[in-house]
């Protein structure tokens, strides 16, 4: 594999990012069709991230092509009296092209997200993974994550 770099996404990456988001959304539909649909990632969507001071898209670049990305956001914990006032780097989305997986790219993106958090002085890093995504959970565990809480819901309001 050619040399890979991790860098901030630019407008030139939008075509590849749209392909990666499509793969991510297809996973969402497969794992939780009750919540996910295939969306459209508009120029405005990307520009709002590029212009924000609390988020970025970091891409794994091989020969000038984005083959993976992580969307990172700096968030503050809810202001609740029983919670420590902490900040978090939240990995909103992470995806690597299917043909490039199992080559360490995802781990490099997680490392870049952690470094992003350090640069912004956050206290910890967080993400979510579908319960049925066993491979995803193993990946995150290999990269230092552990389950801290389960989100549960009831589909019926009766």
C-alpha positions as CSV (number, residue, x, y, z in Angstrom):
1,X,0.0,0.0,0.0
2,X,1.2,3.5,-0.8
3,X,2.0,5.9,1.9
4,X,-1.0,7.1,3.8
5,X,-1.5,10.4,5.5
6,X,-4.2,11.7,7.8
7,X,-5.3,15.3,7.1
8,X,-8.3,17.6,7.4
9,X,-10.8,17.1,4.7
10,X,-11.3,19.8,2.0
11,X,-13.9,20.5,-0.6
12,X,-11.8,18.4,-3.0
13,X,-12.7,15.3,-0.9
14,X,-16.5,15.7,-1.1
15,X,-16.9,13.1,-3.9
16,X,-15.0,10.4,-2.0
17,X,-16.6,11.4,1.3
18,X,-20.1,11.0,-0.3
19,X,-19.2,7.4,-1.3
20,X,-17.9,6.6,2.2
21,X,-21.0,8.1,3.8
22,X,-23.2,6.0,1.5
23,X,-21.5,2.8,2.7
24,X,-21.9,4.0,6.3
25,X,-25.6,4.8,5.8
26,X,-26.1,1.4,4.2
27,X,-24.8,-0.2,7.4
28,X,-27.2,2.0,9.4
29,X,-30.1,0.8,7.3
30,X,-29.0,-2.8,7.6
31,X,-28.5,-2.7,11.4
32,X,-31.4,-0.4,12.4
33,X,-33.9,0.2,9.5
34,X,-36.3,1.6,12.0
35,X,-34.1,4.6,12.4
36,X,-31.9,5.0,9.3
37,X,-32.4,5.9,5.7
38,X,-30.0,6.7,2.9
39,X,-29.3,10.4,3.1
40,X,-27.9,13.1,0.9
41,X,-24.7,14.8,1.9
42,X,-25.0,18.2,0.4
43,X,-22.3,20.8,-0.2
44,X,-23.9,22.7,2.7
45,X,-23.5,19.7,5.0
46,X,-19.8,19.5,4.3
47,X,-19.3,23.3,4.4
48,X,-21.0,23.6,7.8
49,X,-18.4,21.1,9.2
50,X,-15.5,22.8,7.4
51,X,-16.6,26.2,8.8
52,X,-17.2,25.0,12.4
53,X,-14.8,25.7,15.2
54,X,-15.7,22.5,17.1
55,X,-15.6,19.8,14.5
56,X,-13.7,18.5,11.5
57,X,-13.6,15.6,9.1
58,X,-10.2,13.9,9.1
59,X,-9.4,11.7,6.1
60,X,-7.0,8.9,5.4
61,X,-5.4,9.9,2.2
62,X,-3.6,7.5,-0.2
63,X,-2.2,9.1,-3.3
64,X,-4.6,12.1,-3.0
65,X,-7.7,10.0,-2.5
66,X,-9.7,9.9,0.7
67,X,-10.1,6.2,1.5
68,X,-11.5,6.6,5.0
69,X,-12.6,9.3,7.4
70,X,-13.6,10.2,10.9
71,X,-15.9,13.0,11.7
72,X,-14.9,14.5,15.1
73,X,-16.7,16.9,17.3
74,X,-15.7,18.6,20.5
75,X,-18.7,18.6,22.9
76,X,-19.3,19.5,26.5
77,X,-20.9,17.1,28.9
78,X,-24.5,18.0,29.9
79,X,-24.6,20.6,32.7
80,X,-26.1,18.4,35.3
81,X,-25.1,18.6,39.0
82,X,-24.1,15.0,39.3
83,X,-21.9,15.0,36.2
84,X,-18.3,16.2,36.2
85,X,-17.9,19.2,33.9
86,X,-15.9,17.5,31.1
87,X,-15.4,17.8,27.4
88,X,-15.3,15.0,24.9
89,X,-14.1,14.4,21.4
90,X,-17.1,12.6,19.9
91,X,-16.5,10.4,16.8
92,X,-19.7,11.0,15.0
93,X,-18.8,8.8,12.1
94,X,-15.9,6.6,11.0
95,X,-15.7,4.7,7.8
96,X,-13.0,3.1,5.7
97,X,-13.5,2.0,2.1
98,X,-14.4,-1.7,2.1
99,X,-11.4,-2.6,-0.2
100,X,-9.0,-0.9,2.2
101,X,-10.2,-2.4,5.5
102,X,-8.0,-4.5,7.7
103,X,-4.9,-2.5,6.8
104,X,-4.7,-0.4,10.0
105,X,-6.4,2.6,8.4
106,X,-9.3,2.6,10.9
107,X,-6.8,2.4,13.8
108,X,-4.9,5.4,12.4
109,X,-8.1,7.4,12.1
110,X,-8.9,6.6,15.8
111,X,-5.4,7.7,16.8
112,X,-5.9,10.9,14.8
113,X,-9.3,11.5,16.6
114,X,-7.5,10.9,20.0
115,X,-4.8,13.4,19.0
116,X,-7.4,15.9,17.9
117,X,-8.9,15.6,21.4
118,X,-5.5,16.1,23.0
119,X,-5.0,19.2,20.9
120,X,-8.3,20.6,22.0
121,X,-7.8,19.7,25.7
122,X,-10.7,17.3,26.1
123,X,-11.1,14.8,28.9
124,X,-12.0,11.6,26.9
125,X,-13.2,10.2,23.6
126,X,-16.6,8.6,22.8
127,X,-18.5,7.0,19.9
128,X,-21.3,4.6,19.4
129,X,-21.5,1.3,17.6
130,X,-24.5,-0.8,16.6
131,X,-25.1,-3.7,19.0
132,X,-25.2,-6.1,16.1
133,X,-21.9,-4.9,14.7
134,X,-19.6,-7.4,16.5
135,X,-16.7,-6.6,14.2
136,X,-17.0,-2.9,14.9
137,X,-17.1,-3.5,18.7
138,X,-14.0,-5.7,18.5
139,X,-12.3,-2.9,16.5
140,X,-13.1,-0.3,19.1
141,X,-12.0,-2.5,22.0
142,X,-8.7,-3.2,20.2
143,X,-8.3,0.6,20.0
144,X,-8.9,1.2,23.8
145,X,-12.7,1.7,24.0
146,X,-14.9,-0.1,26.4
147,X,-18.6,-0.2,26.9
148,X,-19.7,2.5,29.5
149,X,-23.5,2.6,29.1
150,X,-26.2,0.9,27.1
151,X,-28.8,2.9,25.3
152,X,-32.2,1.2,25.4
153,X,-35.5,2.2,23.8
154,X,-39.1,1.2,23.4
155,X,-40.5,1.4,19.9
156,X,-44.1,1.4,21.2
157,X,-45.6,4.4,23.1
158,X,-48.6,2.4,24.1
